Amino acid sequence: MKIFQINGFRGLIMTAFIVCCLFAGFVVFPGLVAMHLWNKYLVTLLSFPVLNLFQGVLLWGITAVSYFIISNGRLPVSFETPDSLSDTELNMIMKKARISSDMRKINAMMKKSDTFEKSVKSADNKSGMTSPMSEKKLDDENVKISNLK
């Protein structure tokens, strides 16, 4: 069971406000809708008497209680807590999260290395200087050309 702590006069006012809003939302508003539907359709079509707001709230209450009785006491809303995860299930979820996190890090590093390689290649092409790798490529090309002759 949960315990709520209300501190001071401000807490009492806030609690009263919350209770009034819940009452208005779950009792008065559906009663107002029931009253308007009754007055719009049944009064004009079948000459039933006109309802006021209090009678609309009573009509809504009768409808809600009738639904509860017909549905054998089952509410469509469940207030049960779900079963907690076992230790093995929790460990499995944590492992998957770690693997996913590691994969994101690796993908980010690979993306950065790809952009670094592209920038190095473009810098090599722009400058007149050659790196040892590009000199080796030139030597290999010279060997291939000399073999062709």
C-alpha positions in Angstrom: 0.0 0.0 0.0 1.3 3.4 -0.9 1.3 6.3 1.6 1.1 9.9 0.5 2.4 12.6 2.7 0.6 16.0 2.6 2.6 18.9 4.1 0.9 22.0 5.3 -2.0 24.1 4.1 -0.7 24.3 0.6 -0.7 20.4 0.4 -4.3 20.3 1.6 -5.4 22.8 -1.1 -3.5 20.8 -3.7 -5.2 17.6 -2.6 -8.6 19.2 -2.6 -7.9 20.5 -6.1 -6.9 17.0 -7.3 -10.0 15.4 -5.8 -12.3 18.1 -7.4 -10.7 17.6 -10.8 -11.0 13.8 -10.6 -14.7 14.1 -9.5 -15.4 16.5 -12.3 -13.6 14.4 -14.9 -15.1 11.0 -13.9 -18.5 12.0 -12.5 -19.7 15.4 -13.6 -18.5 15.5 -17.2 -19.9 12.0 -18.1 -23.2 13.1 -16.4 -23.2 16.3 -18.5 -22.7 14.2 -21.6 -25.5 11.8 -20.6 -27.8 14.8 -19.8 -27.2 16.4 -23.2 -27.6 13.1 -25.1 -30.9 12.4 -23.2 -32.2 15.9 -23.8 -31.2 15.9 -27.5 -32.5 12.6 -28.6 -35.1 11.2 -26.2 -36.9 14.5 -25.4 -37.2 15.5 -29.1 -37.9 12.1 -30.5 -39.9 10.2 -27.9 -41.2 13.1 -25.7 -39.4 12.1 -22.5 -39.0 14.6 -19.7 -36.0 17.0 -19.7 -33.1 16.2 -17.3 -31.0 18.6 -15.3 -27.3 18.1 -14.4 -28.0 16.2 -11.2 -30.3 13.8 -13.0 -27.7 13.4 -15.7 -25.1 12.5 -13.1 -27.5 10.0 -11.6 -28.1 8.5 -15.1 -24.4 8.2 -15.6 -24.1 6.5 -12.2 -26.9 4.0 -13.0 -25.2 3.3 -16.4 -21.7 2.7 -14.7 -23.1 0.5 -12.0 -25.2 -1.5 -14.5 -22.1 -2.1 -16.6 -20.1 -3.2 -13.5 -22.8 -5.6 -12.5 -23.3 -7.0 -16.1 -19.5 -7.5 -16.5 -19.4 -9.7 -13.4 -17.3 -7.3 -11.4 -14.5 -7.1 -13.8 -13.2 -3.7 -14.6 -11.5 -3.0 -17.9 -8.7 -1.3 -16.0 -6.3 -3.4 -13.9 -4.5 -2.1 -10.9 -2.1 -5.0 -10.4 1.7 -4.7 -10.5 3.4 -6.7 -13.3 5.6 -9.6 -12.4 9.2 -8.4 -11.8 12.1 -9.7 -13.9 14.2 -12.6 -12.6 17.9 -12.0 -12.1 18.8 -14.0 -15.2 16.4 -11.9 -17.4 17.7 -8.7 -15.9 21.3 -9.8 -16.5 20.4 -10.7 -20.1 18.9 -7.3 -20.7 21.9 -5.6 -19.2 24.3 -7.6 -21.5 22.3 -6.7 -24.5 22.4 -3.0 -23.5 26.2 -3.2 -23.0 26.6 -4.9 -26.4 24.4 -2.3 -28.1 26.4 0.5 -26.4 29.7 -1.0 -27.4 28.5 -1.4 -31.0 27.4 2.3 -31.1 30.9 3.3 -29.9 32.6 1.1 -32.5 30.4 2.4 -35.3 31.2 6.0 -34.3 34.9 5.2 -34.2 34.7 3.5 -37.7 32.8 6.5 -39.0 35.5 8.9 -37.7 38.3 6.7 -39.2 36.6 6.7 -42.6 36.3 10.5 -42.6 40.0 10.7 -41.4 41.2 8.4 -44.3 39.2 10.4 -46.8 40.7 13.7 -45.5 44.2 12.2 -45.6 43.7 11.0 -49.2 42.4 14.4 -50.3 45.3 16.1 -48.5 47.8 13.9 -50.3 46.2 14.7 -53.7 46.2 18.4 -53.0 49.8 18.8 -51.8 52.8 18.1 -54.0 54.5 16.1 -51.3 54.4 12.4 -51.3 54.1 10.0 -48.4 56.1 6.8 -48.1 53.0 4.8 -49.1 52.6 6.9 -52.2 56.3 6.5 -53.1 55.9 2.8 -52.8 52.9 2.9 -55.1 55.0 5.0 -57.6 57.8 2.4 -57.4 55.4 -0.4 -58.0 54.0 1.4 -61.0 57.5 2.0 -62.4 58.3 -1.7 -62.0 55.1 -2.6 -63.9 55.9 -0.2 -66.6 59.4 -1.4 -67.0 58.2 -5.0 -67.2 55.8 -4.0 -70.0 58.7 -2.6 -72.1 
